[in-house]
Amino acid sequence: MYAVIKTGGKQYKVAEGDTLRVETLAGEPGTAISFDEVLMVADGDAVKVGSPKIAGGSVSAEIVNHGRADKVHILKHRRRKHYHKEQGHRQNFTTVKITGIAGL
């Protein structure tokens, strides 16, 4: 059984027991959370697609930890003008473990 959920402006295909990184969520590690924006649920041949989301569908998960991704370096440069500018960015994320899928 798997589901497609939407969180943080992105869509993820998840199954029970999966661990994934999502945009930062509020809550301490060990806290149970629920994703209510379920776009699709499939179990073998039984498929349920929402328009846009499934009424009554939810995916339960547990927050594993919070962290920061590796730094991405941005470099601006103008040739022959002695101009260069470097900037870095580290995105915050939350790791969650999927514990259950409901809504089929």
Contacts in CASP RR format, 6 or more apart in sequence:
PFRMAT RR
TARGET T0000
AUTHOR 0000-0000-0000
METHOD contacts of the structure
MODEL  1
MYAVIKTGGKQYKVAEGDTLRVETLAGEPGTAISFDEVLMVADGDAVKVG
SPKIAGGSVSAEIVNHGRADKVHILKHRRRKHYHKEQGHRQNFTTVKITG
IAGL
1 15 0 8 1.000
1 16 0 8 1.000
1 41 0 8 1.000
1 42 0 8 1.000
1 43 0 8 1.000
1 44 0 8 1.000
1 101 0 8 1.000
1 104 0 8 1.000
2 13 0 8 1.000
2 14 0 8 1.000
2 15 0 8 1.000
2 41 0 8 1.000
2 42 0 8 1.000
2 101 0 8 1.000
3 13 0 8 1.000
3 14 0 8 1.000
3 15 0 8 1.000
3 38 0 8 1.000
3 39 0 8 1.000
3 40 0 8 1.000
3 41 0 8 1.000
3 42 0 8 1.000
3 59 0 8 1.000
3 101 0 8 1.000
4 11 0 8 1.000
4 12 0 8 1.000
4 13 0 8 1.000
4 14 0 8 1.000
4 38 0 8 1.000
4 39 0 8 1.000
4 40 0 8 1.000
4 41 0 8 1.000
5 11 0 8 1.000
5 12 0 8 1.000
5 14 0 8 1.000
5 35 0 8 1.000
5 37 0 8 1.000
5 38 0 8 1.000
5 39 0 8 1.000
5 59 0 8 1.000
6 12 0 8 1.000
6 35 0 8 1.000
6 37 0 8 1.000
6 39 0 8 1.000
6 53 0 8 1.000
7 22 0 8 1.000
7 23 0 8 1.000
7 25 0 8 1.000
7 35 0 8 1.000
7 37 0 8 1.000
8 22 0 8 1.000
8 23 0 8 1.000
9 23 0 8 1.000
10 22 0 8 1.000
10 23 0 8 1.000
11 39 0 8 1.000
12 20 0 8 1.000
12 22 0 8 1.000
14 20 0 8 1.000
14 59 0 8 1.000
14 98 0 8 1.000
14 101 0 8 1.000
15 98 0 8 1.000
15 101 0 8 1.000
16 98 0 8 1.000
16 99 0 8 1.000
16 100 0 8 1.000
16 101 0 8 1.000
17 97 0 8 1.000
17 98 0 8 1.000
17 99 0 8 1.000
18 97 0 8 1.000
18 98 0 8 1.000
19 64 0 8 1.000
19 95 0 8 1.000
19 96 0 8 1.000
19 97 0 8 1.000
19 98 0 8 1.000
20 95 0 8 1.000
20 96 0 8 1.000
20 98 0 8 1.000
21 93 0 8 1.000
21 94 0 8 1.000
21 95 0 8 1.000
22 93 0 8 1.000
22 94 0 8 1.000
22 96 0 8 1.000
23 92 0 8 1.000
23 93 0 8 1.000
23 94 0 8 1.000
24 66 0 8 1.000
24 92 0 8 1.000
24 93 0 8 1.000
24 94 0 8 1.000
25 33 0 8 1.000
25 63 0 8 1.000
25 94 0 8 1.000
25 96 0 8 1.000
27 33 0 8 1.000
27 63 0 8 1.000
28 63 0 8 1.000
29 63 0 8 1.000
29 64 0 8 1.000
29 65 0 8 1.000
29 66 0 8 1.000
30 62 0 8 1.000
30 63 0 8 1.000
30 64 0 8 1.000
31 62 0 8 1.000
31 63 0 8 1.000
32 60 0 8 1.000
32 61 0 8 1.000
32 62 0 8 1.000
32 99 0 8 1.000
33 60 0 8 1.000
33 61 0 8 1.000
33 62 0 8 1.000
33 63 0 8 1.000
33 96 0 8 1.000
34 58 0 8 1.000
34 59 0 8 1.000
34 60 0 8 1.000
34 61 0 8 1.000
35 58 0 8 1.000
35 59 0 8 1.000
35 60 0 8 1.000
35 61 0 8 1.000
36 53 0 8 1.000
36 56 0 8 1.000
36 57 0 8 1.000
36 58 0 8 1.000
37 53 0 8 1.000
38 50 0 8 1.000
38 53 0 8 1.000
38 54 0 8 1.000
38 56 0 8 1.000
38 57 0 8 1.000
38 58 0 8 1.000
38 59 0 8 1.000
38 103 0 8 1.000
39 49 0 8 1.000
39 50 0 8 1.000
39 52 0 8 1.000
39 53 0 8 1.000
39 54 0 8 1.000
40 47 0 8 1.000
40 48 0 8 1.000
40 49 0 8 1.000
40 50 0 8 1.000
40 54 0 8 1.000
41 47 0 8 1.000
41 48 0 8 1.000
41 54 0 8 1.000
41 57 0 8 1.000
41 101 0 8 1.000
41 103 0 8 1.000
41 104 0 8 1.000
42 48 0 8 1.000
42 104 0 8 1.000
43 104 0 8 1.000
46 104 0 8 1.000
48 54 0 8 1.000
48 103 0 8 1.000
48 104 0 8 1.000
54 103 0 8 1.000
56 102 0 8 1.000
56 103 0 8 1.000
57 102 0 8 1.000
57 103 0 8 1.000
58 102 0 8 1.000
58 103 0 8 1.000
59 98 0 8 1.000
59 100 0 8 1.000
59 101 0 8 1.000
59 102 0 8 1.000
60 98 0 8 1.000
60 99 0 8 1.000
60 100 0 8 1.000
60 101 0 8 1.000
60 102 0 8 1.000
61 96 0 8 1.000
61 97 0 8 1.000
61 98 0 8 1.000
61 99 0 8 1.000
61 100 0 8 1.000
62 96 0 8 1.000
62 97 0 8 1.000
62 99 0 8 1.000
63 94 0 8 1.000
63 95 0 8 1.000
63 96 0 8 1.000
64 95 0 8 1.000
64 96 0 8 1.000
64 97 0 8 1.000
65 94 0 8 1.000
65 95 0 8 1.000
66 92 0 8 1.000
66 93 0 8 1.000
66 94 0 8 1.000
66 95 0 8 1.000
67 92 0 8 1.000
67 93 0 8 1.000
67 94 0 8 1.000
67 95 0 8 1.000
68 90 0 8 1.000
68 91 0 8 1.000
68 92 0 8 1.000
68 93 0 8 1.000
69 90 0 8 1.000
69 91 0 8 1.000
69 92 0 8 1.000
69 93 0 8 1.000
70 90 0 8 1.000
71 88 0 8 1.000
71 89 0 8 1.000
71 90 0 8 1.000
72 88 0 8 1.000
72 89 0 8 1.000
72 90 0 8 1.000
72 91 0 8 1.000
73 86 0 8 1.000
73 87 0 8 1.000
73 88 0 8 1.000
74 86 0 8 1.000
74 87 0 8 1.000
74 88 0 8 1.000
74 89 0 8 1.000
75 84 0 8 1.000
75 85 0 8 1.000
75 86 0 8 1.000
75 87 0 8 1.000
76 83 0 8 1.000
76 84 0 8 1.000
76 85 0 8 1.000
76 86 0 8 1.000
76 87 0 8 1.000
77 83 0 8 1.000
77 84 0 8 1.000
77 85 0 8 1.000
78 84 0 8 1.000
END
